[in-house]
Amino acid sequence: MERILRSLLLVMVIFTWTSSALAQSDDPAPGSDGAAPAATQVAEEPLDAQIGTDSPDFNRRLLTAEEEVNGLKEQVFRAKATLQLLKEIVIQGSTSGARAVLWHKNELGPAFTIQSVAYYLDGQSIYSKTVLDESLSGKSEFKLHDGPIPAGNHTIAVSMVLRGNGFGVFSYVDQYTFNVQSSYAFTAEDGKSCEVWVRVKERKGIGRSFVERPWVEYDLSCTRVGPSGI
């Protein structure tokens, strides 16, 4: 009988020890609630704020970079035009060729301001300017191009953006911009120098709308010169 009681007591001790061990193994590790640790969120400053795109200094640098890029494009276009000209002269075997002198003249009234202008000779850019300080409108005339060209037919094209300067009952015109595009064809004979004046003018008349007033006029004069003048 004593042996049986000892056996029962041993079984109860083993059962108690086993239950306690299983209960401890089911408890979560200290500092853990059984869920995946939450990702640490780092507040990042917006990219616009890091770069400072709203600052006047950034806008000024951006405009300067744009002007430099436009200047480089103009140099590339001029280099291409020169190479094309030399190619045509060699192919045609021209001994003298011709010459073109192109001028821009602003004859607009105070109702318009030139914001940008671009000139092309035979599809190649010869002048491009974006006005930021109205300096272009202050120039009444300036030379666009002066150089040799192959004898034959040529085309001048101009593209401008004008801004209205309204006053009084016409103050609403300040909000308007006008696109003006025009082209002109001329023939340069061998051994001649052709001078073309491109005049940006304004039609008069009370009945004309502001859209109809800007226009472009061309004046051509060609004179014969010696080979050394080409």
C-alpha positions in Angstrom: 0.0 0.0 0.0 2.8 2.4 0.8 4.4 1.6 -2.6 1.2 2.5 -4.4 0.9 5.9 -2.6 4.5 6.7 -3.5 3.8 5.9 -7.2 0.7 8.1 -7.2 2.6 11.0 -5.5 5.4 10.7 -8.1 2.9 10.8 -11.0 1.2 13.9 -9.6 4.6 15.7 -9.2 5.6 14.9 -12.8 2.1 16.1 -14.1 2.4 19.3 -12.2 5.9 20.0 -13.5 4.9 19.2 -17.1 1.9 21.6 -17.0 4.0 24.4 -15.6 6.6 24.0 -18.3 4.0 24.1 -21.1 2.4 27.2 -19.7 5.7 29.1 -19.7 6.5 28.1 -23.3 3.2 29.6 -24.5 3.9 33.0 -22.9 5.3 35.6 -25.4 8.8 36.8 -25.0 9.4 39.8 -22.8 8.7 43.1 -24.7 6.7 41.3 -27.4 3.0 41.3 -27.8 2.9 38.7 -30.5 2.6 41.2 -33.4 5.2 42.3 -35.9 7.1 45.4 -34.8 5.7 48.5 -36.2 7.8 50.1 -39.0 9.5 53.3 -37.8 8.1 56.2 -39.8 10.6 58.9 -40.6 9.0 62.2 -41.6 10.7 63.2 -44.9 10.7 66.8 -46.0 8.9 67.3 -49.4 11.2 67.4 -52.4 10.0 70.8 -53.4 10.9 72.1 -50.0 14.4 70.5 -50.1 15.1 72.1 -53.5 13.4 75.4 -52.7 11.5 75.7 -56.0 9.4 78.5 -54.5 12.3 80.7 -53.7 13.1 83.8 -56.0 16.7 82.7 -56.2 15.7 79.3 -57.7 13.4 80.9 -60.3 16.2 83.3 -61.2 18.7 80.5 -61.7 16.1 78.6 -63.7 15.6 81.6 -66.1 19.4 82.0 -66.4 19.8 78.4 -67.3 17.0 78.6 -69.9 18.7 81.6 -71.5 22.0 79.7 -71.6 20.4 76.7 -73.2 18.7 78.9 -75.8 22.0 80.6 -76.5 23.7 77.2 -77.1 20.8 76.1 -79.4 21.3 79.3 -81.4 25.0 78.7 -81.8 24.3 75.1 -83.0 21.8 76.3 -85.5 24.2 79.0 -86.8 27.0 76.4 -87.1 24.7 74.1 -89.1 23.6 77.0 -91.3 27.3 77.8 -92.0 28.1 74.2 -92.9 25.1 74.0 -95.2 26.1 77.2 -96.9 29.7 76.0 -97.5 28.4 72.7 -98.8 26.1 74.4 -101.3 28.8 76.8 -102.4 31.2 73.9 -103.1 28.5 71.8 -104.8 27.4 74.6 -107.0 30.9 75.7 -107.8 30.0 79.3 -107.1 32.9 81.8 -107.5 31.2 84.7 -105.7 27.7 83.8 -104.5 25.5 86.5 -102.8 25.1 88.2 -99.5 22.2 88.9 -97.2 21.9 91.7 -94.6 18.8 91.4 -92.5 17.4 94.0 -90.1 14.7 94.1 -87.5 12.8 97.4 -86.8 10.1 97.8 -84.2 7.5 100.4 -85.3 4.7 99.2 -82.9 2.9 101.8 -80.9 2.6 101.9 -77.1 -0.3 99.4 -77.2 2.0 96.4 -77.7 5.2 95.1 -76.1 7.4 92.4 -77.7 7.8 89.5 -75.3 9.8 87.1 -77.6 10.9 87.0 -81.2 12.6 84.4 -83.4 13.9 84.7 -87.0 14.8 82.0 -89.5 16.6 82.1 -92.8 15.8 79.2 -95.0 14.6 77.2 -92.0 17.7 77.9 -89.9 17.5 80.0 -86.8 19.5 83.3 -87.1 18.1 85.1 -84.0 16.1 84.2 -81.0 15.3 86.2 -77.9 13.0 85.8 -74.9 12.4 89.1 -73.2 12.3 89.2 -69.4 12.9 92.9 -68.8 11.4 94.5 -71.9 14.9 95.4 -73.2 14.0 94.1 -76.7 11.1 96.4 -77.0 13.4 99.3 -76.1 15.5 98.7 -79.2 13.9 100.3 -82.3 16.2 98.5 -84.7 19.1 96.0 -84.8 20.9 93.8 -87.3 19.7 90.1 -87.5 22.2 88.7 -90.0 25.1 89.7 -92.2 26.8 87.0 -94.2 27.2 85.2 -97.5 24.4 83.1 -99.0 24.1 81.0 -102.1 22.7 82.7 -105.1 19.0 81.8 -105.6 15.7 81.8 -103.8 15.6 82.3 -100.0 12.9 82.7 -97.3 12.8 84.7 -94.1 10.4 83.7 -91.4 9.6 85.5 -88.1 7.6 84.4 -85.1 6.8 86.8 -82.3 4.7 87.0 -79.1 3.3 90.4 -78.2 1.7 91.5 -75.0 -1.1 94.1 -74.9 -0.7 97.4 -73.0 -4.2 98.6 -72.4 -5.3 101.8 -70.8 -8.6 103.3 -69.8 -11.5 101.3 -71.2 -9.0 99.1 -72.9 -7.2 98.0 -69.7 -8.4 94.4 -70.3 -5.9 94.2 -73.1 -3.1 93.8 -70.5 -4.2 90.2 -70.0 -3.8 89.4 -73.7 -0.9 87.9 -75.7 -0.8 87.9 -79.5 1.1 85.5 -81.7 2.4 87.0 -84.9 3.9 84.8 -87.7 5.0 85.9 -91.1 7.3 84.9 -93.9 8.9 86.5 -97.0 10.6 85.1 -100.1 13.3 86.9 -102.1 15.8 86.1 -104.8 19.5 86.9 -104.3 21.4 87.0 -107.6 25.0 86.0 -108.0 27.3 88.8 -107.1 24.7 90.9 -105.3 24.2 91.9 -101.7 20.5 92.0 -100.6 19.4 94.1 -97.6 16.0 93.2 -96.1 14.3 95.3 -93.5 11.7 93.5 -91.4 9.4 96.1 -89.9 6.9 95.2 -87.2 4.1 97.6 -87.5 0.6 98.4 -86.2 -2.4 99.0 -88.4 -4.4 102.1 -87.4 -8.2 102.5 -87.3 -10.8 102.7 -84.6 -12.8 99.8 -86.0 -9.8 97.4 -85.9 -9.5 95.0 -83.0 -6.2 94.6 -81.2 -5.7 91.2 -82.7 -5.8 92.6 -86.3 -3.5 95.5 -85.7 0.0 93.9 -85.5 1.6 93.0 -88.9 5.0 92.6 -90.6 6.3 94.6 -93.6 9.4 93.7 -95.7 11.6 96.1 -97.6 14.2 94.6 -100.1 17.0 96.3 -101.9 19.8 94.5 -103.8 23.0 96.0 -105.2 25.8 94.5 -107.2 29.2 94.2 -105.5 32.6 92.7 -106.4 33.7 89.3 -105.3 35.6 90.9 -102.3 32.3 92.4 -101.1 30.6 89.0 -100.8 
